Amino acid sequence: MRPVRLGLIALAAVASLSVAAACSPGSGETPGPPAPADDFAARRNAMVDAYVSNGDVASPLVLDAMRAVPREEFVLPKDRGRAYREMALAIDAGQTISQPLIVATMTDLLDLEPGERVLEVGTGSGYQAAALAEIVESVYSVEIIPSLASEVASRLDSLGYGGIELKQGDGYFGWEDEAPFDGIIVTAAPDHVPPPLLRQLADGGRMVIPIGPPGAVQTLWLIERRGDEYVRTNQGAVRFVPFTRDRQ
Ligand SMILES: C[S@@+](CC[C@H](N)C(=O)[O-])C[C@H]1O[C@@H](n2cnc3c(N)ncnc32)[C@H](O)[C@@H]1O
């Protein structure tokens, strides 16, 4: 496994400031004008070129994934013109699509190899799941909000990501039947690490998860499983939407 890159601590913290600013829907910015498809591709490549020149993301697999996924197809129609700005954007049901650099950073931390299996908790728009599917074949994603879970299935299908396995439910419990996973990524912030997710991590697996109180600054953790030991590394400050629970 690659050693954890120290520079990422600062990067995650800086990136989180934009996430924090844009996490609440309607940050006041005027939506940009629509752009033709080739313009979207140019903007997408410029975004990834900036990650390379800033040294933000090291893995060629992650950089290629970020070049491949059309973020404009995952945002609300009114926001297509600003799909490649470094900001989180509102999606339906009061949720957000994360800032692209946070998606790239968390994917980089997962350190996935083709052939590995990954679980995402918090499907949202499906953008993060699509980025994962550019790297590995076996992607599982759980979303708690029923309307988002049904919207995302047809979006991913129509964009050629129909192989992603989706489930509506409380991701606190992971996806027991499909465990173990080499990577687990959580895109909403609980106040503790759900024990079922720890159990479903394969030996040698990596989990990336924000932990902290709702509506405040949280900490992004990389948790690596080594046998019965879980090694936690602080990756800096972030701000994610709250991790919600199904009422039992
Ligand atoms: C920041 S948004 C997700 C961004 C998403 N990964 C994307 O690429 O668009 C967080 C998502 O986590 C979902 N969520 C919150 N708590 C959850 C839980 N217990 N289980 C599954 N999903 C949850 C929210 O409904 C929301 O869609």
The ligand as a MOL file (V3000), in Angstrom:
LIG
                    3D

  0  0  0     0  0            999 V3000
M  V30 BEGIN CTAB
M  V30 COUNTS 27 29 0 0 0
M  V30 BEGIN ATOM
M  V30 1 C -22.9500 14.8690 0.3220 0
M  V30 2 S -24.3130 13.8610 -0.1700 0 CHG=1
M  V30 3 C -23.6080 12.6830 -1.2460 0
M  V30 4 C -22.8080 13.0110 -2.3710 0
M  V30 5 C -22.7320 11.8340 -3.2930 0
M  V30 6 N -21.7240 10.8780 -2.8890 0
M  V30 7 C -22.5600 12.3350 -4.6910 0
M  V30 8 O -21.5810 11.9650 -5.3590 0
M  V30 9 O -23.4440 13.0680 -5.1220 0 CHG=-1
M  V30 10 C -24.5480 12.6740 1.1800 0
M  V30 11 C -25.6040 11.6500 0.9180 0
M  V30 12 O -25.5880 10.7390 2.0210 0
M  V30 13 C -26.9300 10.3370 2.2310 0
M  V30 14 N -27.0160 9.7380 3.5590 0
M  V30 15 C -27.0640 10.3640 4.7720 0
M  V30 16 N -27.1700 9.4510 5.7620 0
M  V30 17 C -27.1930 8.2240 5.1680 0
M  V30 18 C -27.3000 6.8690 5.6680 0
M  V30 19 N -27.4390 6.5910 6.9590 0
M  V30 20 N -27.2800 5.8630 4.7590 0
M  V30 21 C -27.1650 6.1040 3.4360 0
M  V30 22 N -27.0960 7.3570 2.9120 0
M  V30 23 C -27.0840 8.3940 3.7690 0
M  V30 24 C -27.6990 11.6250 2.0350 0
M  V30 25 O -29.0760 11.3820 1.8410 0
M  V30 26 C -26.9970 12.2230 0.8150 0
M  V30 27 O -27.5860 11.8180 -0.3790 0
M  V30 END ATOM
M  V30 BEGIN BOND
M  V30 1 1 1 2
M  V30 2 1 2 3
M  V30 3 1 2 10
M  V30 4 1 3 4
M  V30 5 1 4 5
M  V30 6 1 5 6
M  V30 7 1 5 7
M  V30 8 2 7 8
M  V30 9 1 7 9
M  V30 10 1 10 11
M  V30 11 1 11 12
M  V30 12 1 11 26
M  V30 13 1 12 13
M  V30 14 1 13 14
M  V30 15 1 13 24
M  V30 16 1 14 15
M  V30 17 1 14 23
M  V30 18 2 15 16
M  V30 19 1 16 17
M  V30 20 1 17 18
M  V30 21 2 17 23
M  V30 22 1 18 19
M  V30 23 2 18 20
M  V30 24 1 20 21
M  V30 25 2 21 22
M  V30 26 1 22 23
M  V30 27 1 24 25
M  V30 28 1 24 26
M  V30 29 1 26 27
M  V30 END BOND
M  V30 END CTAB
M  END
